[in-house]
Amino acid sequence: MSSSSTPHTTASSLALFRRLFGYLKNYLRIFALAVLGMVVVAATGPIFAWLLKPLINEGFVEKNLSAMRWVPLAIIGLFILRGIFNFINEYSTSYLSGHLVQQIRREMFAKMLKLPAGYFSQHGSGRIMSRIMNDASQITEAGFNVVTVTAKDGITVVGLLGFLLYLDWQLTIITLILIPVLAWCVRQVSKRLRQLSRESQQYAGQMTQVLGESITGERVIKVYGGQEHEKNRFDETAINVRRNGVKQTAANSFSTAVTQLMIATALAAILYLAAARAASDSFSAGDFMSFLSAMLMMFDPIKRMTGISSSLQRGLAAAESVFQFLDEPVEPDNGTETLSEHTGDIELVNVSHHYEGAARNSLDNINLHIPNGSVVALVGASGCGKTTLANLLPRFFDPTAGEVRIGGRDIREYSMASLRKQMALVSQDVVLFNGTVAENIAYGRFDADPADIEAAAKAANAWEFISAMPQGLQTEIGQNGLKLSGGQRQRIAIARALLKNVPILILDEATSALDTKSERLVQSALDKLMQQRTTLVVAHRLSTIEQADNIVVMHEGRIVEQGKHAELLAKGGRYADLYRMQFHEQQEQQAQQAEAAKSLSGML
């Protein structure tokens, strides 16, 4: 929910609490223990105030030595009991809040893994991470921290008020007058704090986003001199966070100051009236001390209960954010059929696709037949729809019209797991995980034995550099494989696809960012990978797909040509233009490299 969302009503806040406490159903005994601790701790306040009356009246006024002995011992025993149950309460509460956050984070992470690709395009990674890490932990403020303070201090205040009514109901009425006034003040401040808390979460997400981008893109930032620009971006988000924090503190301090002023005014009036009663002998010294102690003991609980509003609003805003994330629709997965290893042909029938907010269709009435075991290459200018078409096969997106079929069935009839189980992906932007080489190759086949992993690495032309590493397959490669070159990362990705050993392969510009030597090694590995597999290649370098069974030329979301390499060149159409353009660019690059080498040799 954005920060501009309208404030929630009391009813919706209660709905958040009901949903939040639904997580406690497996921990009811621990929760009951925590509540018992709260009740006992809260009850010690009125009991302590009551013990002061006989101590003053009998011990100090009437000089009764027995009272001087038993009352102090009773007070010591009372606070021993208070300490034991306070420990029980705080330990149980910490245990419950820890399990609550853990469970919510687990659910949020599981939900994230099931969200459609479009969600990640529309929401920054920083905000997603902030939700899972920060918002989930802040929920404890709306849950146990707030409830603990409210329940424990609420029981304390109710008990002390009961004791005050017992001592002198007239003086107690002055205290009761405060309650509706305080409630009104807290309600007004709470509205402001809830809005500020929503803004705080938005700014925290923006800061995480900027920080993550700066860490990921640190080399680009340095090469392009973007340090000052990134500092300004970070400063802007940091300033927003600081201003928001000051506003929250100001609102909370104002609420506390007003509360304390009203309590002090009521206390002064009570002291005056109590002194007048004492002068007329209708109020004993013990009564006065007990009343005053109970009144003063109410001060801190009331102050905490009024000051808890900011934590409550932060927690409720976090709960809104978390539950909205958990309620996001997941990838549609209603299929019940299982796709076997013998997949059959792939067909796209009258397929169109439209990205939300785009001016035109990314794909427009595509009809394409990919025979089982064939290699089909997609070529065309950037933005023509090649990658979008490839993304339809594993259902990263669904077509807005038409059908994608495998083995004669609409792929939506297959379960998502069985569909993707028969596919492997090697893309230009290789994704590797912070772990060992072996763990990355075996990703997707976590039970693979070392011999199979080594065989896949050799088939991918990766064994030469892997065996030269300090720990071989057990070498840590860093976050996203930062310790490896681009060609090495690609070959590990190919080894991963080889080890998975599936019938359908998607190659998304897998060699477009490599140097000539790396491209040769990677292309050799890809040739082995494509053998006896149905392969869809999103191509950038046309030289890599000359042997494809079918080359599909795309333009503005449509198929404008298709055929073999020689056929398309003979036609002299768009493919021939693209090929001549790329061939000319390669010749120019080679000429520039030769000229540079000649100049360098002349200097030497």
C-alpha positions in Angstrom: 0.0 0.0 0.0 1.4 3.3 -0.9 2.0 6.0 1.5 -0.9 8.0 0.1 -3.4 5.5 1.2 -6.2 6.8 3.3 -6.0 6.2 7.0 -7.5 3.0 8.3 -10.6 3.1 10.5 -10.7 1.5 13.9 -12.6 -1.4 12.4 -9.8 -2.0 9.8 -7.2 -1.7 12.6 -9.0 -4.4 14.5 -9.1 -6.5 11.4 -5.3 -6.2 11.1 -4.9 -7.3 14.8 -7.3 -10.3 14.2 -5.2 -11.4 11.3 -2.0 -10.8 13.1 -3.1 -12.9 16.1 -4.2 -15.7 13.9 -0.5 -16.6 13.8 -0.7 -17.4 17.5 -3.0 -20.5 17.1 0.0 -22.8 17.4 1.4 -21.0 20.5 -1.7 -20.6 22.7 0.0 -22.1 25.8 3.0 -19.8 25.6 0.6 -16.9 24.9 -1.5 -17.8 28.0 1.7 -17.9 30.1 2.6 -14.4 28.8 -0.8 -13.1 29.7 -0.6 -14.7 33.2 2.8 -12.9 33.7 1.2 -9.6 32.7 -1.7 -10.0 35.1 0.5 -10.9 38.1 2.9 -8.0 37.4 0.1 -5.6 36.9 -1.6 -6.7 40.2 1.5 -6.0 42.3 1.0 -2.2 41.8 -2.3 -1.9 43.7 -1.1 -4.4 46.3 2.0 -2.3 47.0 -0.1 0.8 47.4 -2.5 -1.0 49.8 0.5 -2.2 51.9 1.6 1.4 52.5 -1.6 2.2 54.4 -1.0 -0.1 57.4 2.7 0.7 57.3 2.0 4.5 57.8 -1.1 4.3 60.1 0.0 1.4 62.4 3.8 1.6 62.1 4.5 5.4 62.0 1.4 6.9 63.6 0.4 4.3 66.2 4.0 2.9 66.6 2.9 -0.7 66.2 6.2 -2.6 65.9 4.5 -5.8 64.5 3.3 -3.8 61.5 6.8 -2.4 61.0 8.0 -6.0 60.7 5.4 -7.8 58.5 4.7 -5.0 56.0 8.4 -4.7 54.8 8.7 -8.5 54.5 5.4 -8.6 52.6 6.8 -5.9 50.2 10.0 -7.9 49.6 8.0 -11.0 48.9 5.7 -9.0 46.6 8.6 -7.8 44.5 10.2 -11.2 44.3 6.9 -12.5 42.9 6.8 -9.5 40.5 10.3 -10.2 39.3 9.6 -13.9 38.6 6.4 -13.2 36.7 8.0 -10.3 34.8 10.7 -12.6 33.6 8.0 -15.1 32.5 6.1 -12.4 30.7 9.1 -10.9 28.9 10.6 -14.3 27.9 7.3 -15.6 26.6 6.6 -12.4 24.7 10.1 -12.4 23.1 9.7 -16.1 22.1 6.3 -15.4 20.5 7.4 -12.2 18.7 10.5 -14.0 17.3 8.4 -16.9 16.0 5.8 -14.5 14.6 8.4 -12.5 12.6 10.1 -15.7 11.4 6.8 -17.2 10.2 5.7 -14.0 8.5 9.1 -13.6 6.7 9.0 -17.2 5.6 5.5 -16.7 4.2 6.6 -13.4 2.5 9.6 -15.1 0.9 7.5 -18.0 -0.3 5.0 -15.6 -1.7 7.8 -13.6 -3.5 9.0 -16.8 -5.2 5.5 -17.3 -6.6 4.8 -13.7 -7.8 4.5 -13.1 -11.6 7.3 -11.5 -13.5 5.3 -8.4 -14.0 5.3 -7.7 -10.3 9.1 -7.4 -10.2 8.9 -5.0 -13.2 6.5 -2.7 -11.4 8.1 -2.8 -7.9 11.7 -2.0 -7.1 13.8 -4.7 -5.4 14.7 -2.3 -2.6 11.0 -1.9 -1.6 10.5 -5.7 -1.7 13.5 -6.3 0.5 12.5 -3.6 2.9 9.0 -5.2 3.2 10.4 -8.6 4.0 13.2 -7.4 6.3 11.9 -4.2 8.0 8.1 -4.2 7.8 8.0 -7.8 9.1 10.0 -6.9 12.1 8.0 -3.8 12.8 4.9 -5.9 13.0 6.1 -6.9 16.5 5.4 -3.3 17.6 1.8 -3.6 16.5 1.6 -7.0 18.0 3.4 -8.0 21.2 5.2 -4.9 22.2 2.1 -2.7 22.0 -0.2 -5.4 23.4 2.2 -6.1 26.3 2.4 -2.4 27.3 -1.3 -1.9 26.8 -2.4 -5.0 28.6 0.1 -4.9 31.5 -0.2 -1.1 32.0 -4.0 -1.3 31.3 -4.5 -3.9 34.1 -2.2 -1.8 36.4 -4.3 1.3 35.8 -7.6 -0.4 36.2 -6.4 -2.0 39.5 -5.0 1.2 40.8 -8.2 3.0 39.9 -10.2 0.4 41.7 -8.1 0.9 44.8 -8.4 4.7 44.5 -12.2 4.3 44.3 -12.1 2.2 47.4 -10.1 4.9 49.3 -12.0 8.0 48.1 -14.4 8.0 45.2 -14.7 11.7 45.1 -11.0 12.3 44.6 -10.9 9.5 42.1 -13.5 11.2 39.9 -10.9 13.9 39.2 -8.6 11.2 37.8 -11.4 9.7 35.7 -12.1 13.0 34.0 -8.7 12.7 32.4 -9.4 9.5 30.5 -11.8 10.8 27.7 -9.6 13.9 27.2 -6.5 11.8 26.9 -8.3 9.4 24.5 -9.3 12.2 22.2 -5.7 13.6 22.1 -4.3 10.2 21.4 -6.8 9.6 18.6 -5.9 12.9 16.9 -2.1 12.3 17.1 -2.5 8.7 15.9 -4.0 9.7 12.6 -0.9 11.8 11.9 1.5 9.1 13.1 -0.1 6.5 10.8 0.4 8.7 7.8 4.0 9.4 8.8 4.7 5.7 9.3 3.5 4.9 5.8 5.8 7.6 4.4 8.7 6.2 6.5 8.3 2.7 4.9 8.2 4.3 1.5 11.4 6.3 2.1 13.1 3.3 3.7 12.4 1.3 0.5 13.7 4.1 -1.7 16.9 4.2 0.4 17.4 0.4 0.1 16.8 0.6 -3.6 19.5 3.3 -4.1 21.9 1.5 -1.9 21.4 -1.9 -3.7 21.8 -0.3 -7.1 25.0 1.5 -6.0 26.5 -1.8 -4.7 25.4 -3.8 -7.8 26.6 -1.1 -10.3 29.7 0.2 -8.5 31.9 -0.4 -11.5 29.6 1.5 -13.9 29.4 4.3 -11.3 33.1 4.6 -11.1 33.8 4.4 -14.8 31.1 6.9 -15.7 31.9 9.3 -12.9 28.5 8.8 -11.2 29.7 9.0 -7.6 28.4 12.5 -7.1 25.1 11.7 -8.8 24.6 8.6 -6.6 25.6 10.6 -3.5 22.9 13.1 -4.4 20.3 10.3 -4.9 21.2 8.8 -1.5 21.2 12.2 0.2 17.8 12.9 -1.1 16.4 9.7 0.4 18.3 10.1 3.6 16.9 13.7 4.0 13.4 12.3 3.5 14.0 9.7 6.2 15.5 12.3 8.6 12.6 14.7 8.1 10.1 12.0 8.5 11.8 10.9 11.8 11.7 14.5 13.1 8.0 14.8 12.3 7.2 11.6 14.1 9.2 12.7 17.1 7.5 16.1 17.1 4.0 14.5 17.0 4.9 12.0 19.7 6.5 14.7 21.9 3.5 17.0 21.6 1.2 14.1 22.6 3.4 13.3 25.6 3.7 16.9 26.7 -0.1 17.5 26.6 -0.7 14.2 28.5 1.8 15.1 31.2 0.3 18.6 31.6 -3.2 17.2 32.1 -1.9 14.6 34.6 0.0 17.2 36.5 -3.0 19.5 36.7 -5.2 16.7 38.0 -2.4 15.7 40.5 -2.2 19.2 41.9 -6.0 19.4 42.4 -6.0 16.0 44.2 -3.1 17.0 46.5 -5.0 20.2 47.4 -8.3 18.4 48.2 -6.5 15.5 50.0 -4.7 18.1 52.2 -8.1 19.7 53.0 -9.5 16.3 54.0 -6.6 15.5 56.2 -7.1 18.8 58.0 -10.6 17.8 58.9 -9.5 14.3 60.2 -11.6 12.6 57.5 -8.5 11.3 55.7 -5.7 9.5 57.6 -2.0 9.8 56.9 -2.1 6.2 55.6 -5.0 6.9 53.4 -3.2 9.9 51.9 0.1 8.1 51.4 -1.7 5.1 49.8 -3.8 7.4 47.6 -0.7 9.5 46.6 1.4 6.4 45.8 -1.4 4.8 43.7 -1.9 8.1 41.9 1.9 8.4 41.2 2.1 4.8 40.2 -0.5 5.5 37.6 1.6 8.2 36.0 4.1 6.0 34.2 1.6 3.4 32.9 -0.6 6.2 31.5 2.4 7.9 30.0 3.5 4.7 28.3 0.0 3.9 27.1 -0.3 7.4 25.5 3.3 7.2 24.1 2.7 3.8 22.6 0.7 5.4 19.9 3.7 6.0 17.6 4.8 2.4 17.9 1.3 1.2 17.3 0.9 3.3 14.1 4.3 2.2 12.8 3.4 -1.4 13.5 -0.1 -1.1 11.9 1.3 0.6 8.8 3.9 -2.2 8.6 1.1 -4.8 9.0 -0.9 -3.2 6.2 2.2 -3.4 3.9 3.0 -7.0 4.8 -0.6 -8.3 4.4 -1.0 -6.4 1.1 2.2 -8.2 -0.1 0.9 -11.5 1.1 -2.4 -10.9 -0.7 -0.8 -10.2 -4.0 -2.0 -12.6 -6.7 0.5 -15.3 -7.5 1.3 -16.7 -10.9 -1.8 -18.5 -12.3 -1.2 -22.2 -11.9 -4.5 -24.0 -12.5 -3.1 -26.7 -14.8 -3.4 -30.4 -13.7 -1.6 -32.1 -16.6 2.0 -33.3 -16.4 4.4 -32.5 -19.2 6.5 -35.5 -19.9 10.1 -35.6 -21.2 8.8 -36.4 -24.7 7.3 -33.0 -25.1 6.4 -32.9 -28.8 6.1 -29.8 -31.0 5.8 -26.3 -29.8 3.2 -24.1 -31.4 2.2 -20.5 -31.0 -1.3 -19.9 -32.4 -2.6 -16.3 -33.0 -0.6 -15.2 -30.0 -0.6 -11.5 -28.9 0.8 -9.9 -25.8 0.5 -6.4 -24.3 2.4 -4.9 -21.4 0.4 -2.8 -19.1 0.7 0.9 -20.0 2.5 0.2 -23.4 1.4 2.0 -26.5 1.2 -1.1 -28.7 1.3 -4.9 -28.5 4.7 -6.4 -27.8 3.5 -9.4 -29.8 0.9 -9.2 -32.5 -0.9 -12.3 -33.9 2.1 -14.6 -33.8 1.8 -18.0 -35.5 4.9 -20.2 -35.2 5.6 -23.9 -35.3 8.7 -25.3 -33.6 9.2 -29.0 -34.4 10.4 -31.3 -31.7 14.2 -31.4 -31.6 14.7 -28.4 -33.9 16.6 -25.2 -33.4 14.6 -22.0 -34.0 16.3 -18.6 -33.8 14.6 -15.3 -33.2 16.3 -12.2 -34.7 15.4 -8.6 -35.1 16.1 -5.1 -33.8 16.0 -4.4 -30.1 12.4 -4.2 -28.8 10.9 -6.2 -31.6 9.5 -8.8 -29.2 12.1 -11.6 -29.3 12.6 -11.9 -25.5 8.9 -11.5 -24.8 8.1 -14.4 -27.1 10.8 -16.6 -25.4 9.3 -15.6 -22.0 6.0 -17.1 -23.0 7.3 -20.7 -23.0 8.1 -20.9 -19.3 5.0 -18.8 -18.6 6.9 -15.8 -17.2 4.0 -14.0 -19.0 0.8 -15.4 -20.5 -0.4 -14.2 -23.9 -3.2 -11.7 -23.8 -4.7 -13.5 -26.8 -4.1 -16.9 -28.5 -2.4 -20.0 -27.2 1.0 -21.5 -26.7 0.9 -25.2 -27.1 3.3 -28.0 -26.3 2.5 -31.5 -27.4 -0.9 -30.2 -28.8 -2.0 -28.9 -25.4 -2.3 -25.3 -24.2 0.6 -24.9 -21.8 -1.8 -23.5 -19.2 -3.2 -27.0 -18.9 0.1 -28.2 -17.5 1.1 -27.5 -13.9 3.7 -24.8 -13.7 6.2 -27.1 -12.0 5.9 -29.9 -14.6 6.2 -27.3 -17.4 9.3 -25.6 -16.1 10.8 -28.9 -15.1 11.3 -29.7 -18.8 13.0 -26.4 -19.6 16.5 -24.9 -19.1 17.4 -21.2 -19.6 20.8 -19.7 -20.5 20.6 -15.9 -20.9 22.9 -13.0 -21.5 22.4 -11.9 -17.9 23.7 -15.0 -16.1 22.4 -15.4 -12.6 24.8 -17.2 -10.2 24.4 -17.6 -6.5 26.9 -16.9 -3.6 28.3 -20.4 -3.1 30.6 -22.9 -4.7 31.0 -23.7 -8.4 29.5 -27.1 -7.7 26.5 -25.7 -6.0 25.8 -23.4 -8.9 26.2 -26.1 -11.5 23.9 -28.4 -9.5 21.3 -25.7 -9.0 18.0 -27.5 -10.0 19.5 -30.9 -9.4 20.6 -30.5 -5.8 21.1 -34.3 -5.4 23.6 -34.6 -8.3 26.8 -36.5 -7.5 30.2 -34.9 -8.1 30.9 -37.1 -11.1 27.9 -35.8 -13.0 28.8 -32.2 -12.0 32.3 -32.7 -13.3 31.0 -34.2 -16.6 28.7 -31.3 -17.1 31.5 -28.8 -16.5 33.7 -30.7 -19.0 31.0 -30.7 -21.6 30.5 -26.9 -21.1 34.2 -26.3 -21.7 34.4 -25.0 -18.1 36.6 -27.7 -16.6 39.9 -26.1 -17.6 39.4 -23.0 -15.6 37.5 -24.8 -12.8 40.3 -27.3 -12.2 42.8 -24.4 -12.0 40.9 -22.8 -9.1 42.2 -23.2 -5.6 39.5 -25.6 -4.4 38.2 -26.7 -7.9 34.5 -27.3 -7.8 34.4 -26.3 -4.1 35.7 -22.8 -4.9 33.5 -19.9 -3.7 32.6 -17.6 -6.6 31.2 -14.6 -4.7 27.8 -12.9 -5.2 26.5 -13.5 -8.7 29.9 -15.0 -9.6 31.9 -11.7 -9.3 35.2 -13.6 -9.1 34.6 -15.0 -12.6 34.9 -13.5 -16.1 31.9 -13.2 -18.3 32.8 -16.2 -20.4 33.4 -18.3 -17.3 30.0 -17.4 -15.9 28.3 -18.3 -19.1 30.0 -21.7 -19.2 28.9 -22.4 -15.7 25.3 -21.5 -16.7 25.6 -23.9 -19.7 26.9 -26.6 -17.4 23.9 -26.1 -15.2 21.6 -26.5 -18.2 23.5 -29.6 -19.3 23.2 -31.2 -15.9 19.5 -30.6 -15.8 19.2 -32.5 -19.1 15.8 -31.4 -20.3 14.2 -31.5 -23.7 13.5 -27.7 -24.1 16.2 -25.1 -24.1 15.9 -21.3 -24.2 19.0 -19.3 -25.1 18.5 -15.5 -24.7 21.4 -13.8 -26.4 23.8 -16.0 -24.5 26.9 -14.9 -26.4 26.2 -11.2 -27.2 28.4 -9.7 -24.6 31.5 -11.9 -25.0 34.9 -11.4 -26.6 35.8 -13.6 -29.6 37.7 -16.2 -27.7 35.1 -16.6 -25.0 32.3 -16.6 -27.6 34.1 -19.5 -29.5 34.3 -21.6 -26.3 30.7 -20.7 -25.2 29.4 -21.4 -28.7 31.1 -24.8 -28.8 29.5 -25.6 -25.4 26.1 -24.4 -26.7 26.4 -26.6 -29.7 26.7 -29.6 -27.4 23.9 -28.4 -25.3 21.5 -28.0 -28.2 22.0 -31.5 -29.5 18.7 -33.5 -29.6 16.9 -30.7 -27.8 14.1 -28.3 -28.9 15.9 -25.0 -28.8 14.6 -21.4 -29.0 17.5 -19.0 -29.5 17.1 -15.2 -29.0 20.0 -14.1 -31.2 22.0 -10.9 -31.4 25.1 -12.1 -33.3 23.7 -13.6 -36.5 26.8 -15.6 -37.2 25.9 -17.8 -34.2 22.6 -19.0 -35.7 23.5 -19.7 -39.4 22.9 -23.4 -38.9 19.5 -23.0 -37.2 16.7 -25.1 -38.7 14.5 -22.0 -38.9 15.3 -18.3 -38.5 12.4 -16.1 -37.5 12.7 -12.4 -38.3 10.6 -10.1 -36.1 9.7 -6.5 -36.4 7.5 -4.5 -34.0 6.0 -7.6 -32.5 5.3 -9.4 -35.8 6.9 -12.2 -37.8 8.0 -10.6 -41.1 10.2 -13.4 -42.5 11.3 -16.9 -41.6 13.4 -19.6 -43.2 17.0 -20.9 -43.3 20.0 -18.7 -43.4 20.7 -19.1 -47.1 17.1 -18.7 -48.1 16.7 -15.5 -46.2 19.9 -14.0 -47.7 18.6 -14.9 -51.2 15.3 -13.1 -50.5 17.2 -9.8 -49.9 14.7 -8.8 -47.2 15.0 -7.6 -43.6 17.2 -10.5 -42.5 19.6 -9.8 -45.4 19.8 -6.1 -44.4 20.5 -7.0 -40.7 23.2 -9.5 -41.8 24.9 -7.0 -44.1 24.8 -4.3 -41.5 26.3 -6.6 -38.8 28.9 -7.9 -41.3 29.9 -4.4 -42.2 30.2 -3.5 -38.4 32.4 -6.5 -37.9 34.6 -5.5 -40.8 35.0 -2.0 -39.4 35.9 -3.3 -36.0 38.5 -5.6 -37.5 39.9 -2.8 -39.5 40.1 -0.6 -36.4 41.8 -3.3 -34.4 44.3 -3.9 -37.2 45.1 -0.2 -37.4 45.5 0.0 -33.7 47.9 -3.0 -33.7 49.9 -1.4 -36.6 50.2 1.9 -34.7 51.3 0.1 -31.6 54.0 -1.9 -33.4 55.2 1.4 -35.0 55.6 3.0 -31.5 57.6 0.0 -30.4 
